[in-house]
Amino acid sequence: MGNKTSSRSSSDCLKILNKTTIYKQEQPQSWCCLCKKQVSYRIPALVYLRDDQTFLAFAEKRKSLSDTSAEVLVMRRGTWNDGKKIKEVEWVSGHELLTSACLPDHRSMNPCPVYERDSKTLFLFFVCVPNGVSEYEQIRTNRSQGRLCYITSKDAGKSWSQTTDLTADVIGEQMDWATFAVGPGHGVQMKSGRLIIPAYAYRYTGNTVCTSFCCLSFCCFTPYALAFYSDDKGHTWKAGNQMEVESCECLMAEIIDDKGTSILYCNARTRLGHRTEALSNNSGEDFDTVLTSNKLIETGNGCQGSVLSFLDQSSPPKTWLLYSHPSNPNKRVDLGLYVNKSPLDSSGWSDEPLLILHNGPSAYSDLVEYEPGHFACLLECGTEHENEEIAFLLFELPEKKM
């Protein structure tokens, strides 16, 4: 069943075109360098702007790998050059600090971009958390301190607006949340024009058997996924209802069925040993259909995974789902790529990964389609541990191999 390491070579089904290091961990190499600060990058998010033939690769810049050491969001720009004999992405050297994506005395986390096609506006959502306040501390005290924020760009990320804080307007009535976050990874604009930002929030449930006397410990809180959405090109936003089953970090994708009906799919991290998959028939306001095949196995204590819908090359074209996640059920290694040709049926996932995108330590990832049948992935990976670098790679899904 899902998340099995494939014994087939990549040439049997897919082709990786190239791989580029986008962000690389920096740390002192010897005792004489201890004065040099460690710099780490985590939490990749990727968007492709087709009109500009531009990839934007986002991440968190941190003082260490710890969540509480996050500082600022960063971005690198890559231009897709398809006029050359050898197609490639040319990356601008160095990264840009997104200094407008912040609130005073807060750290910015969980980049989640979405592009509004009519106004040609790129939204970059993120959460701001007070410096030094951990997710665990918010859960322990049952007090959310995060802020729901975004910045926008109308010139493909060359310039950005100041931060808009939506917390009071969108989450004001949901303050029973212990903590929340968006994505991380990309958002979705649906066929109807609705913008979708995937998110999750912890609530106190007390459903888990707890050995703590006070019964206000981490195990008594459960995360549930939801969507933030906008129907007016991002001018105003609302929060959908949370799922009824455990579902943490998540990404979403639009499925168009044989009748042309739009359905929103959610794929979420859990502590249950398998992924949570659910469908929304009202574009993210509720996820009332939970898929139960449990075919996609979770890794260890859980790991973020990316999901993407795309049209196959048949006539008429059909919606398929693509999913990336560590393929080992015990630890974060061997980032696998899976496909589901019957996306409303969770038993339709491939039993084995079509390809191992990275052999060895690997963790979070984000997928985009930049041309029909051509895809890119931004992923955490390394040789000794999964957070040595964030890399970018291109790959194809040849029709004859599917």
N, C-alpha and C positions, 0 to 999 in steps of 0.2 A: 504494500500500500504506500501512499505518498511519502516523499522525503527519503527515498532510498538512493544511495549513490549508484549512478549508472556505470555499467561495465563497458558500455559502448564508447567508441572514440567520438570526439566532437565532429569529425568529418562525416559521420554517419547521418547527421541530421541538421546541424547548424554550423555556421562559420563565424568565428570571431575575427573581426577585421583589424583591430588594433587595441592597445591598452596604454593609457597614459596616467601617470601619477598627477593628481590635481592638488592634493594637500598631503604633506608628510610631517609626521611627528618629529619634533626637535627636542633633544634632551642633552644634558651634559654628558660628554663621552669619557671624562676622566676627572679625578679629584681637582685638578687645576682649573676645571671649567665649572665648578659648583656655583660660581657667582652668576652663571648664565641661567636664565629662567627656562623651565620646561614649557614647551608649547605643544598642545595637542589639538587635533581636529576630530570632531565627531558629528554624527547625525546628518547624513547627506540628503539633499533634496535637489531635484533636477527638473528643469522646464526647457522645452524647445519652442522658440518663437519662429514659426514657419515663414512669416512675411520677411523677417530679417535674417533668416537662415542662421539663427544664433542659439547656442546652448548657454544656459546660465546654471552654474553649479554652486549651490549654497551649502553652508555648513556652520557649525558652532566653533569658534576659536576658544580654547580653554587653557588655563594654566596647568592643568593636569587632566587625567581621564575622568576625574570625579565630576558628577553633575553640578555640584555646588561651586566648582571652579570655572564654570562657563563665564565668558566675558561679553563677547560681541558676535554678531553674525558676519560672515564673510562670503564673498562671491567671486567666482572667476568666470570669464566670458570666453566662449569658444565659437569660432565661425566655421560653418560647414561649407567647404569648397568643393562643389560637385562639377566644376568646369574643368578640373585638372584630369590628367590621365589616371592618376591615383587619387581617389577621393579620400579626404581626410579632414579632421577638425584641427584648426589652428587656434591655439589657446594664447590669450594675452598673458605675457609673463607677469607673475606676481598676482596677489589677490587684493581685492578691494574690501576695506572695512566699511560695513554699512552703519555708519555712525548715527544716522537719523533713526535707525531701528532700535530705539532704546527709550527707557524711562529713567529718571534720576534715581540712583542708588538701587537699581535693579539690573539683573543679568537677562539677556535675551536668549531664548531657547526655541527649539523645534521649528525650524523654517518650513513653511508650507505654501508654495506658490500656486496661483491659479490665474489663468489669462482670460480676460473678458473680450470676446472676439469683436463685438460691435463697436465698442468705444476704444478698442485696442489698448486696454489698460491692464497692466500686470499688477496683481495684488500679491504681496508677500506677507502672509500671516505668520505670527509667532506668539509666544507667551513671554511675559516679563515676570520674573520672580525676584523678591527682595534679596539682595546680596546676602549669602550665608544661610539662607533658609532652604532646607532640603525638602524633597518630596516626602520623605519619611516624617519630618517634623510636622508638616502640614497634616498628614494623616494621623499622626499620634495625637495631635491637639484637636483634630476634626475641624480645622480652620483653614480654608483655602485663602492663600495670599497671592495667587497668580492673577495676571491681567491679560485679557484677550486683546491683542493689538495687530495692526497691519500698517504697512507703508505701500505706496503705489508708484508706478513708473509708466510713463507714456512714450518712452523712447528706448525701449528694450533694455532697461536697466542702466542706462548711461547716467541718469539722474533720478533721484527719489524724493518723495514727499516727506514731510515730518510724520511722526507716529500718530495714528488715530487709536485711542483707547476705547474699545467697545464694551468694556466689562459691565458698566452700570446699565447700559441700554439692553444688552443681550443676555447677561447672566444674573441680573439683579434679583430675579425671583428664584434662582437656583442655588442659593447660598447654603443649602444643606450639603453641597459638594465639599468633600474634604480637600480635594485638589483636582485640577484638570489640565489638559494640554491638547494641542492640535497635532494631527498627523502622527509622526513626522513623515514628510514626503509630499507629493503633489496633490493639489485639489483637482476638481473636475468642473467643467461647464457642460451641462446637459443639452440635449437637442432643443429643449424648450427655452434655453437661455439661462435657466437657474444655475447659479454658482454654488458649489458644494465644497465645504471645508470639513474634512473628517476630523473627529475629536473623540475624546473619552474623558470621563470624570469618575472619581472614586466617591462612593457613598458608604456610610456606616450600615452594615447589614446584620452583623452578629450571627450570620448563618454558619460560619465555620467554627468547629470545636476549638476553643481557645484555652490554652493553659495559663494565660495571664489572669491574675486575680482581678485586676481592674477592668478587664475586658474592653479596653480601648487600645488594642494593639493592632499592628498591621494586618493580621489575619482576619480581623473582624470587618475589614473594609474590602469592597469589591469594586473593580472598575467596570463601567458599562459604556459602550460606544454610542455616539450620536453624531449628527451633522449640524453644522452651522450653515445657513443657506440665505441666499439673496435672490429676489426676483426682479430687482430694479437696477441691474448692472453694478451692484455693489454699493449703492447709496445707503441702503439699510439692510440689517441682518437680523435673523431670528435663530433661535436654538430649537432643533427638533427634539423629539422625545428619545430617551435612552432605551437601548435594548433591554430585554428582560433576562438575558443570560450574560455570563462573564465575557467581557470583550474589552481589551485594553488598546494599546497602540494599533491604529487601523488605517487602511486606505480603502478607497471606494472607486467603483467603475460603473459606467452606464451600459446596460445590456438592452439591445433592441431585439425583441422576439420576432417570430415569423409573421406576426400580424402588425408589426410596426409599433408595438406598445413599448414604452420606455420603462425599465425597471432598474433601480439602483442597487448595486451589489456591494456588500461590505465584507472585508476579510480582516480579522482582528487577532491579535496576540492574546494568549490566555495562560493560565497556570494549570490547565486541565489535561495536558499531554497532547492536545490537538487544537487546531485553529477553530475559531468561531466564524462561520459563514452565515450571512443573513441577507434577505431581500426586502426592499421597500417598494411598495406599489404606489406610494404617494410622494416620490422624489425626495426621500430623506426625512419626511416629517415623523415617520414611524418605521421601524424595522421589525415587522410583525411576523415574518416568515423566517424561521431559523432552520437552516439546512442541517441534516442530521447524519450524513454519511461518515463524518469525522475522519475523512480520508487523508487530509493534510495534517501530518504529525508536527507537533510543536517541538522546539529544540530546548532541552534542558529546562531551565526556569522561564523560558520564553525569549523570543527575539522578534524585533520588528521585521516585517516582510512587505514587499511591494506587489501591487496588483495593477493590471492595465487591461482595458478592453480594446479590441481592434477588429477590423473587418478582414475576413479571409479573402482569397482571390477567386472564389466561386461566383457563379452568376445564377440568382442574385447573391450578393455577398452576405455572409452570416457573421454574427458577433462571436468572437472567441475571447477567452481570458488567458492572460499570461501572468505568471506569479514567480517571484524570486524569494528565496529563503534558504538558510543553511540546511543542507540535506541530511545532516547527522542528527538523530533524535536525542543525543546526549550532550553534545557540545557544539559550539559555534565554529564549524568548519565546513568546507566544500559547498560554497554557495550554489544552489541548484536552480534551474529554470524549469518550470512546469507549464503545461498547457491544458485547457479544458475547452473542447470543441462543442460541448453542450452546457453552457454556463449556468442554466437554471437548474441543473442537476449536479450536485456536488460530488456524486460518484463518478463523474466524467473526467476527473483529473487523471493525468497520465500516472501510471504506477511508478515510473522511474523518472528522474529528471531528464529532459531532452539534452541538457548540457550542464556541465559544471562550469559556471562562469569564473570561479576561482578555486583552484585546488589548494587546500590548507585553511588556516584561520580566516574567517570572514563573518560578517555580522549584518549590520543594517544596509539597505540598498534602496534605490529608486529607479523605476523604469519609465522610459518615454518611447513613443514611436515617432520617428522624424520623417520617414517616407513609408509608403505602403510596403509591409514586409520587412522593414529595416528598423532596428531598435537600438537604443543606447541604455546603458546602466551605469549609475554612479554608486559605488559600493565601498564599504569599509573592508579592508583586507590586510594581510601581511604574511610573513614567513614564520615568525615566532609567536605573534599574537595578532588578534583581529583588528587592532586599532593603530597599526603602524602607519597606515596611509589611507587616504580616500582616493580611489582610482576611477577612471572613466573608460568604458569600452563600448565598442560598436559590435553588433552582431546581426545576422540575417536569419530569417525563417523561409528558406526556399520552398516554394509551393510543392514541388515534386517530392520533397522529403517529408511532407506532412500528410 
